[in-house]
Amino acid sequence: PRPATAIGPEAPEQPLPSELAKSSIPPMEASPFVPGEVPCLKQSDLRWGQDLFGPCPPSGTYTKAGCGPASLAMVISYFQKKEIPVDTVGQKVVEKGLRVCGSGSSPNIMAVIPPLYGLSSYEIKPFAFENWKEEIKKCFDEGGLITALTRGPSMFTSGSGHYIVLSDMTDDYAYITVNSSSKRTCPRQESLEDVYEFKKNPGVWCINK
């Protein structure tokens, strides 16, 4: 399967990812970029982790609030066959007014940012599970990747929510790469039913060329 990709946090009842609760996530070194693979870009990467993500308080760094740009950067890098830095994508999120201080990024980033890089995006509606799974499979069969906004606490985040990327699937599992609030294996497998159960609404998008 194609190596998987990302995740990040959000806000109370609103479908917006939020700053991480923990104040000290150690910075991480970058993994080498391999064309044809979905890169594992971490929010806490030494190159941008401690930088401010938009005009937000000191706690609003990429490490604490950059799950949205991190997820998109992994997807965009995969399709462009070169690494696109998380903070480069984050700047476009800020310029488009989609950074929400205290919450992270608006779900609208998934519709607005991909076309800036020549990509298409559409939301996968919250069908019944088996129909939803067919739509996920269709996206992969057509060469796309999936981004999702999940709620927490769950296996995806200890916070109130997180953006993730699905890079492939089997009948029962999705391949997922966690970005920065965790040192768990990247990529890893998670149950598709868990993704379905913990997704928010709007919460799942197919991104393709």
N, C-alpha and C positions, 0 to 999 in steps of 0.2 A: 504493500500500500504506500501511497504518498505519505511522507512524514507529516504529522499533524501540526496545528498551530494555536492559538492564544486565549487569554482570559483577563478580566479586570472588574473593579467594584462599582457600587451604585447607591441610590437614595431611597428613603422610606417607601411610601406607597407609589411614588412616581417611578416610571420605568427609566430611571437615570442612574448610571453607576457612580458610587461614592468613594471618598477618600478611605484608604485602609485604616482600620482601627489602630494597628500597631504603629508605634512611632519610630522604631528602629529596625528596618529591614536591611540586612547587609548588602552592600553593592556587589554586583556579579560581573565576572569577566565575560566577554562576548564569545560565542561559538562561531567557528568559521562558516562563511556562507557557501553553500553548495548549490549551483544552478540546477533546477529541476526538482529541488526539494523545498518543502515549506520550512523556512527558517524558524528557529526557536528564539525569538527576540524577547528579552526580559525588560520589564519596566525599570528594574533596578540596575540595568547595565551601567557600567562606570562612565560611559560616554554621555549619558543624559539623565540618569536616575535622580540625581539631586537637583536638577534644573527645575525651575518653576514651569508648570504647565499652564500658561496663560496668566492673566493679571489676578491671581488668587493669593490668599494668605500664604505664609511660609510653609504651611503644611501641604499646600497644593502642588507637590512635585510629581514628576512622572512616576516615581516609585510608588507613591501613595494613590495617585488618581489617573494614571496613564494607561489603563487597560484597553480603552477604546482605540487610541492611536496605536498601541502595541499590536492589537489584533489586526487592524487594517494594514499596518506596516508589513506584517508577515504575509498577508494575502497579496498585497501589491508587489512586494519583493519577489514572490513566487512567479507571478505573471510577467514581471518585467525582467526576470532572470538576473537581477542585481539587487543588492541590499539597499532598501530605502529606510533611512534612520527613523526611529520612532518619533524623535522630536521634529523632524521635517513634516511628518504627517500631522503631528500635534499642532504645529504652527498653522496649518491649513484649517484644522478644526477651530482654532481660536479666531482666525480671520473670517470664517463663515458664521461666527457667533454661536457656535455649538458647544463651547466649553461652559459647564455649569459649576461655578465654584461651590465647594461643599458636596458636590454630587458626582463629578466626573465629566462624562460626555453625554449629550443628548442622543437618543437612538437614531435621530435624523442623520447622524454621521454616516450611517450605512447606505443611505440613499444619495447623500450630497458629495461625499469624498471620492468614492470609486470612479465616477465619471471624470474627475480631474486628472486621472491617470489612464484614461481611455478604457475603463472597465464598465461593465453593466452590473446592475444590482436590482433584485426584486425581493419583496418580502414573501416568505412561505407562510401561508395562513395557518391558524391553529385548528387544522382538521382533527378528526378522530385519529388515534395513534397510527393505525395501519395505513391510512391514507397519507398522513404526515410523513411516515417513513418512506413511502413511495416517492413523495416529492423530494425528499432528501436524496434518495438514490438517483432520481432523475437529474438532479443538479450535478452529482458526481459523474454520472454517465456522460454528461455533456461537457465534462472537463472543468466544472466549477468547484469552488470551495464554499464552505458554510461558516458564517459568523453567527453567534448566538449570544443573547443577553439572558443570563441565568440569575435566579434569586438565591439568597442565602439566609441563614447558614445552610450549607449543603456540602456535598463532596467537591464542589467547584470553588467554594470560598467560605471563609469563616465570617465574612462581612455580610452586608445586606444584598450584595449582588456582584456580578462579574461578567465581562465580555469574554467569550472564548471563541476559538476557531476549531472547526471539524475539518480534517483533511481527507478522510476516507471513512468507510464503514464496512462492516460485515452484516450478517443478518440481524445480529443482536447488539453489536458494539460500534461505537464511534471512536476514531483515533483523534485524540485531543492533545494539544500542547499547552501547558500552563505557562503564563509569562513571568510574573515577577514576585508574587506574594508567596511563592512556594518553591522549594528545592526538589520537589518530586520529579520523577522521571519525565523527560520531555523528548518525544511524545509518550502518551500513555493511552490505554484503552479505558473507556467508561461505557456503561450501559446506555443504549439509545433511549430506553424507557426513562432513565434518570434525567437525560437531557430534556426529554419531552415533559416530564413532570415538573422540572424546576425552571423551564424557560418562562420568560415574561412575555407580555403581549403589549406592543409588538416585541418580538424577541428572536426571530430567526430569519436570516437573509441568505440568498444565493448570490455569489459574486463570480463573474466570469468575464472573459475577454469580449 
